[in-house]
Amino acid sequence: MTLVNGWVDVHAHFVPPITEEQRLKQWERMRAQGFLAPLPYDWSPESALDYMNRTGIAMQLLSNIHTPSLQALRDSNDYGAKIVADHPTRFGLLAALPTDDPEAALAEIERAQSDLHADGYAVSARYNGVFLGDERLEPVWADLNRRRAVVFAHPNTIAPPQLGLPAPLIDVAFETARSVVDMLYAGVFRRYPDLTVILAHAGGALPAMSGRLEQLGAEPWVPNAQNITRDEIREHLARLYLDTGNAGADASLAPALAMVPRDHLIYGSDTGAPCNTDETLATNIRAPVTPAYWSTARPTNSAIAAGICSRPPPAAPT
């Protein structure tokens, strides 16, 4: 099933080990929230490597942000670092940050770099109710900017269902858009231009809304304490990177490419998430393979050039 040749996948999830009883309870909670998975979900490094080898993915940057407590988050980051240590040429780590607690987030930033040797960081668009433009996160963004960090932003997929539909189907797209717009009007992108921010799922609903934001977002009736200009709205959104996780269809890629340059559209699989199967992952990868969607830089090269992947991947697996 080889589909690509040596790409870097910036959007891949991992799951720390749990017992069968915990797995069953997790599955029951998911079904109670309208996510009708037929079986409990299971992930392992071996299953991830098997998928990568069959598909032609050289390296995955792993993230796990669905950790509601600080201790669970730290333990998850430790496990992610162990996976990378065991397979240093195949995996990298985007360490999760507890953005509901700025002091803890600052400590985890330092620990992730000095002890875990993470390639970058992962944040939830809304973590325990806190959006990414919250003023309490100012020292966190300042520190990440000083480090010229890569920050992967992903919505909360375990949020309650809306209209009887599970969050991963629709709501995730709007949560990403809300949080990035929150950052935009808080002036985060103006003050911290050295951040490399990747948005999951091609930015969710944000690209489709970007024209409306540019047209109306600086009008006098819009609350705008930072006086963000129309030009800044366009420029700040264009600086973002968008991954293709569950966004490989023309209808998703077209607005993404209207908002960002082609070399800011990078490959993400969204593997390690229970919403995907081999069939959906294959469908997701076929559109990005089409040359019309890319500049002369392929996704792997774009990821490395942007500093998103700090280490070159090995030769494409055979």
C-alpha positions in Angstrom: 0.0 0.0 0.0 3.0 2.4 -0.4 1.5 5.8 -1.3 4.3 8.2 -0.7 8.1 8.3 -0.5 9.7 9.3 2.7 7.3 12.0 4.0 7.4 13.5 7.5 4.0 13.3 9.2 3.5 16.2 11.6 0.1 15.0 12.9 0.2 11.6 14.6 -1.1 10.7 18.0 0.1 8.2 20.5 -1.7 6.6 23.5 0.1 5.8 26.8 -0.4 2.2 27.9 -3.6 1.4 29.8 -5.2 -1.7 31.2 -8.0 -3.6 29.3 -10.4 -2.4 32.0 -9.4 1.2 31.4 -9.7 0.7 27.6 -13.2 -0.7 28.0 -14.3 2.2 30.2 -12.8 4.7 27.8 -14.7 3.1 24.9 -18.0 3.2 26.9 -17.5 6.9 27.6 -16.9 7.6 23.9 -20.1 5.7 22.9 -22.1 7.6 25.6 -20.9 10.8 23.9 -22.2 9.7 20.5 -18.9 8.3 19.2 -20.1 4.9 18.2 -16.9 3.1 17.7 -17.6 -0.6 17.3 -14.7 -1.8 19.4 -12.3 -0.3 22.0 -9.4 1.6 20.4 -5.9 0.2 20.7 -2.6 1.9 19.7 1.0 0.8 20.0 4.4 1.9 18.6 4.5 -1.3 16.6 1.1 -0.6 14.9 2.3 2.9 14.1 5.5 1.6 12.5 3.6 -1.0 10.6 1.4 1.7 9.1 4.3 4.0 8.3 6.2 1.2 6.6 3.2 0.1 4.5 2.4 3.7 3.5 5.9 5.1 2.9 6.0 7.5 5.9 9.6 8.0 7.0 8.9 9.8 10.3 6.0 10.8 12.6 6.0 13.6 15.1 3.9 12.3 17.9 1.5 14.3 20.1 -1.1 13.5 22.8 -3.0 16.4 24.2 -6.1 14.8 25.6 -4.7 14.6 29.2 -7.0 16.4 31.7 -4.6 16.5 34.6 -1.1 17.8 34.9 0.3 14.6 36.2 -1.3 12.6 33.3 0.1 15.2 30.9 3.7 14.8 32.3 3.4 11.1 32.3 2.2 11.1 28.7 5.1 13.3 27.6 7.6 10.9 29.4 6.1 8.0 27.5 6.3 9.9 24.2 10.0 10.6 24.9 10.6 6.9 25.6 9.0 6.0 22.2 11.4 8.5 20.5 14.4 7.1 22.4 13.5 3.6 21.3 13.0 4.6 17.7 15.0 7.9 17.2 14.9 7.8 13.4 11.2 7.1 13.0 9.5 9.3 15.7 9.8 12.8 17.1 7.9 14.3 20.0 5.6 17.4 20.2 5.4 17.7 24.0 1.9 18.6 25.4 1.6 21.8 27.5 -1.0 22.4 30.3 -2.2 25.8 29.0 -4.7 26.1 31.8 -1.8 26.7 34.2 0.9 29.1 32.9 3.5 28.3 35.5 3.1 24.6 34.9 3.3 25.2 31.2 6.5 27.2 31.5 8.0 24.4 33.6 7.0 21.8 31.1 8.4 23.8 28.2 11.8 23.7 29.9 11.6 20.1 30.9 10.5 19.0 27.4 13.6 20.7 25.9 16.2 19.9 28.5 15.1 16.5 29.7 12.9 15.0 27.0 14.6 16.6 24.0 11.3 17.2 22.3 11.1 18.5 18.7 8.4 21.0 19.6 5.2 21.4 21.6 1.5 20.6 21.3 -1.3 22.6 22.7 -5.1 22.1 22.9 -7.2 24.8 21.2 -9.2 24.9 24.5 -7.6 23.1 27.4 -9.8 22.7 30.5 -11.8 25.7 29.2 -8.9 28.0 28.4 -8.5 29.3 24.9 -5.1 30.1 23.4 -5.5 33.9 23.4 -6.1 34.0 27.2 -4.1 36.9 28.6 -2.7 34.6 31.3 -0.7 32.7 28.6 1.4 35.8 27.7 4.5 34.5 29.5 4.1 31.1 27.8 4.0 32.6 24.3 6.9 34.9 25.2 9.0 31.9 26.2 8.0 29.8 23.2 8.8 32.8 20.9 12.2 33.2 22.5 13.0 29.6 21.8 11.6 30.0 18.2 9.5 27.0 19.0 7.3 24.9 16.8 3.7 24.7 18.3 1.1 22.3 17.1 -2.5 23.3 17.9 -5.2 20.7 18.0 -8.8 20.9 19.1 -10.4 19.0 21.9 -11.9 15.8 20.4 -13.3 14.5 23.7 -15.6 17.5 24.2 -19.4 16.8 24.7 -21.4 16.2 21.5 -23.4 18.9 19.8 -26.7 18.3 18.0 -26.3 14.6 18.8 -23.0 14.4 16.8 -19.6 13.6 18.4 -17.1 16.5 18.6 -14.5 15.0 16.1 -17.1 15.3 13.2 -17.9 19.0 13.2 -17.1 20.9 16.5 -13.3 20.4 16.3 -13.2 22.6 13.2 -14.9 25.5 14.9 -12.9 25.2 18.1 -9.7 25.6 16.2 -11.1 28.6 14.4 -12.3 30.2 17.7 -9.0 29.7 19.4 -6.8 31.1 16.6 -9.1 34.1 16.2 -8.8 34.6 19.9 -5.0 34.7 19.5 -5.3 37.0 16.5 -7.3 39.7 18.4 -5.2 39.2 21.5 -2.2 40.3 19.4 -0.2 37.1 20.0 0.9 36.8 16.4 1.9 40.5 16.3 4.1 40.3 19.4 5.6 36.8 18.8 6.5 36.6 15.1 9.1 33.8 15.7 6.6 31.2 16.6 6.0 28.4 14.0 2.3 27.5 14.6 0.8 24.4 12.9 -2.9 24.0 12.9 -4.4 20.5 12.8 -7.0 19.5 10.1 -6.0 22.3 7.7 -7.0 24.9 10.3 -10.6 23.5 10.7 -13.1 26.2 9.8 -10.6 29.0 9.9 -9.6 29.1 6.2 -13.2 29.2 5.1 -13.7 32.2 7.4 -10.5 34.0 6.6 -11.9 36.1 3.8 -14.7 37.2 6.1 -12.3 38.1 8.9 -10.1 40.1 6.5 -13.2 41.9 5.1 -15.0 42.7 8.3 -12.5 42.0 11.1 -11.1 45.6 11.4 -14.4 47.4 11.1 -15.2 49.9 13.9 -18.1 47.7 15.3 -15.7 44.8 16.1 -14.2 44.8 19.6 -10.5 45.2 18.8 -8.5 46.3 21.8 -5.1 45.7 20.1 -6.2 47.6 16.9 -5.4 44.7 14.7 -5.5 46.0 11.1 -6.9 44.4 8.0 -3.4 43.9 6.6 -2.3 42.2 9.9 -5.3 39.8 9.8 -4.2 38.7 6.3 -0.5 38.5 7.1 -0.8 36.8 10.5 -3.1 34.1 9.1 -0.8 33.5 6.1 2.1 32.8 8.5 0.4 29.8 9.9 1.1 26.2 8.8 -1.8 23.9 8.1 -1.6 20.1 8.2 -3.7 17.9 6.0 -5.0 15.5 8.7 -8.6 14.6 7.8 -8.5 17.5 5.3 -7.3 15.8 2.1 -10.4 16.6 0.1 -10.6 19.5 -2.5 -13.2 21.3 -0.4 -10.8 21.5 2.5 -7.6 22.2 0.6 -9.0 25.0 -1.6 -9.7 27.5 1.2 -6.5 26.4 3.0 -4.5 27.4 -0.1 -6.3 30.7 -0.3 -5.2 31.5 3.2 -1.6 30.3 3.3 1.2 29.8 0.8 1.5 26.4 -0.7 4.7 25.6 1.2 2.7 26.2 4.5 0.5 23.2 3.7 2.2 20.2 5.2 1.3 16.5 5.5 -0.4 15.2 8.6 -2.1 11.9 8.8 -4.1 12.1 12.1 -3.1 8.5 12.8 -3.5 7.3 16.4 -7.0 8.7 16.5 -10.0 6.3 16.8 -11.9 8.3 14.1 -9.6 6.9 11.4 -9.2 3.6 9.5 -6.7 2.5 6.9 -9.3 3.5 4.3 -9.9 7.0 5.5 -6.1 7.5 6.0 -5.5 6.4 2.4 -8.2 8.7 1.1 -6.7 11.6 3.1 -3.3 11.1 1.5 -4.3 10.8 -2.1 -5.2 14.5 -2.7 -1.9 15.8 -1.3 0.0 13.5 -3.6 -1.5 15.4 -6.6 1.1 17.8 -7.8 -1.4 20.7 -8.3 -1.6 21.1 -4.5 2.1 21.6 -3.9 4.8 23.9 -4.9 8.1 22.4 -6.0 8.8 21.6 -2.3 7.3 18.3 -1.2 5.7 18.0 2.2 8.7 16.3 3.8 11.0 19.1 2.5 8.6 21.8 3.6 8.5 20.4 7.1 12.2 20.3 7.4 12.7 23.7 5.9 10.2 25.3 8.3 12.1 23.9 11.3 9.1 21.7 12.0 11.2 18.6 12.0 14.5 19.2 13.8 16.1 16.0 12.4 16.2 14.7 8.9 14.2 11.4 8.5 15.8 8.2 7.3 15.6 7.0 3.7 12.1 6.0 2.7 11.2 2.6 4.1 11.0 -0.3 1.7 
